[in-house]
Every structure is written in structure tokens, then in C-alpha cells.
């Protein structure tokens, strides 16, 4: 039996706005889920961000 995983990212921009992301900041998304928030957060970081 194969289980299919479907994840819908909700409140993405509201979450990122509240985090006040800094390009050189260090962030941990311990929830990960479907990684929608993590992928967007990573796109906002510079080479110095983690």
C-alpha cells in the first residue's frame, strides 16, 4: 500500500512577515511538513544566512 502525501502551505506570507527575516539570519523550521515555509524562508536568505 502506498500513501500519498499532499501538503498545502497556509499563511505563508503572514508567517514570514512576523519572523522579520534578515538575509544573514539563522532560522530553524522544526515542523518541516511539506517544506513550503522552509523553501520560501531559504529564498530570502543571503549566502551568510542559515
Secondary structure, DSSP 8 states (H G I E B T S, - for coil): ----------SHHHHHHHHT--TT-----S--TTSHHHHHHHHT--TT--
